[in-house]
């Protein structure tokens, strides 16, 4: 799920920035903005879609483990009801 979210965000970022800078020409990058060479997308927006979702999803995963009392790397057995 995390990989899908990150890839979808990257795809949308590349598409949106191409649409706005090349097709619509509604804005442009300054000379100071480094670009991702094969895509022409700004480095900062590209990195935001790599770093921010990864950190957020990692935080949620760690937080949910702490709340459930699970230990990293160990699977808990399902609870069984007594008949």
C-alpha positions as YAML, in Angstrom:
chain: A
units: angstrom
residues:
- id: 1
  name: UNK
  ca: [0.00, 0.00, 0.00]
- id: 2
  name: UNK
  ca: [2.81, 2.41, 0.90]
- id: 3
  name: UNK
  ca: [4.62, 1.82, -2.37]
- id: 4
  name: UNK
  ca: [1.41, 2.37, -4.34]
- id: 5
  name: UNK
  ca: [0.72, 5.65, -2.52]
- id: 6
  name: UNK
  ca: [4.25, 6.92, -3.11]
- id: 7
  name: UNK
  ca: [4.28, 5.92, -6.79]
- id: 8
  name: UNK
  ca: [0.85, 7.47, -7.38]
- id: 9
  name: UNK
  ca: [2.01, 10.69, -5.73]
- id: 10
  name: UNK
  ca: [5.18, 10.76, -7.83]
- id: 11
  name: UNK
  ca: [3.22, 10.13, -11.02]
- id: 12
  name: UNK
  ca: [0.75, 12.92, -10.21]
- id: 13
  name: UNK
  ca: [3.57, 15.33, -9.31]
- id: 14
  name: UNK
  ca: [5.42, 14.70, -12.57]
- id: 15
  name: UNK
  ca: [2.22, 14.97, -14.61]
- id: 16
  name: UNK
  ca: [0.93, 18.07, -12.81]
- id: 17
  name: UNK
  ca: [4.21, 19.93, -13.07]
- id: 18
  name: UNK
  ca: [4.55, 19.05, -16.76]
- id: 19
  name: UNK
  ca: [0.96, 20.19, -17.36]
- id: 20
  name: UNK
  ca: [1.46, 23.52, -15.59]
- id: 21
  name: UNK
  ca: [4.98, 24.38, -16.77]
- id: 22
  name: UNK
  ca: [5.00, 23.02, -20.32]
- id: 23
  name: UNK
  ca: [1.42, 22.70, -21.56]
- id: 24
  name: UNK
  ca: [-0.51, 25.46, -19.78]
- id: 25
  name: UNK
  ca: [2.59, 27.56, -19.09]
- id: 26
  name: UNK
  ca: [0.82, 28.94, -16.02]
- id: 27
  name: UNK
  ca: [4.10, 29.12, -14.08]
- id: 28
  name: UNK
  ca: [7.75, 28.19, -14.42]
- id: 29
  name: UNK
  ca: [10.72, 27.21, -12.30]
- id: 30
  name: UNK
  ca: [13.35, 29.73, -11.32]
- id: 31
  name: UNK
  ca: [16.94, 29.20, -12.39]
- id: 32
  name: UNK
  ca: [17.76, 28.14, -8.82]
- id: 33
  name: UNK
  ca: [15.42, 25.11, -8.89]
- id: 34
  name: UNK
  ca: [17.31, 21.89, -9.61]
- id: 35
  name: UNK
  ca: [15.42, 19.61, -12.00]
- id: 36
  name: UNK
  ca: [15.20, 15.82, -12.20]
- id: 37
  name: UNK
  ca: [16.94, 15.33, -15.59]
- id: 38
  name: UNK
  ca: [14.81, 12.80, -17.46]
- id: 39
  name: UNK
  ca: [11.51, 14.24, -16.21]
- id: 40
  name: UNK
  ca: [12.11, 17.97, -16.02]
- id: 41
  name: UNK
  ca: [10.28, 18.05, -12.70]
- id: 42
  name: UNK
  ca: [11.56, 20.17, -9.83]
- id: 43
  name: UNK
  ca: [13.71, 18.25, -7.39]
- id: 44
  name: UNK
  ca: [11.95, 19.59, -4.29]
- id: 45
  name: UNK
  ca: [8.40, 18.50, -5.23]
- id: 46
  name: UNK
  ca: [9.77, 15.14, -6.40]
- id: 47
  name: UNK
  ca: [11.58, 14.54, -3.10]
- id: 48
  name: UNK
  ca: [8.52, 15.62, -1.13]
- id: 49
  name: UNK
  ca: [6.59, 12.72, -2.64]
- id: 50
  name: UNK
  ca: [9.36, 10.32, -1.69]
- id: 51
  name: UNK
  ca: [10.12, 11.53, 1.83]
- id: 52
  name: UNK
  ca: [6.87, 12.86, 3.35]
- id: 53
  name: UNK
  ca: [4.64, 9.81, 2.62]
- id: 54
  name: UNK
  ca: [7.39, 7.37, 3.67]
- id: 55
  name: UNK
  ca: [7.87, 9.17, 6.99]
- id: 56
  name: UNK
  ca: [4.12, 9.52, 7.60]
- id: 57
  name: UNK
  ca: [3.36, 5.88, 6.80]
- id: 58
  name: UNK
  ca: [6.29, 4.73, 8.95]
- id: 59
  name: UNK
  ca: [5.02, 6.83, 11.83]
- id: 60
  name: UNK
  ca: [1.50, 5.42, 11.54]
- id: 61
  name: UNK
  ca: [2.83, 1.86, 11.38]
- id: 62
  name: UNK
  ca: [5.03, 2.38, 14.44]
- id: 63
  name: UNK
  ca: [2.23, 4.13, 16.31]
- id: 64
  name: UNK
  ca: [-0.28, 1.36, 15.62]
- id: 65
  name: UNK
  ca: [2.22, -1.27, 16.82]
- id: 66
  name: UNK
  ca: [2.72, 0.56, 20.09]
- id: 67
  name: UNK
  ca: [-1.02, 0.86, 20.68]
- id: 68
  name: UNK
  ca: [-1.65, -2.84, 20.00]
- id: 69
  name: UNK
  ca: [1.28, -3.94, 22.16]
- id: 70
  name: UNK
  ca: [2.85, -5.89, 19.29]
- id: 71
  name: UNK
  ca: [6.57, -6.32, 19.21]
- id: 72
  name: UNK
  ca: [8.37, -5.61, 15.92]
- id: 73
  name: UNK
  ca: [9.03, -8.76, 13.94]
- id: 74
  name: UNK
  ca: [6.67, -10.96, 15.96]
- id: 75
  name: UNK
  ca: [3.26, -12.08, 14.79]
- id: 76
  name: UNK
  ca: [0.57, -12.39, 17.36]
- id: 77
  name: UNK
  ca: [-1.69, -15.41, 17.34]
- id: 78
  name: UNK
  ca: [-5.37, -14.67, 16.77]
- id: 79
  name: UNK
  ca: [-7.59, -14.78, 19.84]
- id: 80
  name: UNK
  ca: [-9.85, -17.82, 20.01]
- id: 81
  name: UNK
  ca: [-13.21, -17.83, 21.67]
- id: 82
  name: UNK
  ca: [-14.05, -20.58, 24.06]
- id: 83
  name: UNK
  ca: [-17.19, -22.46, 23.21]
...
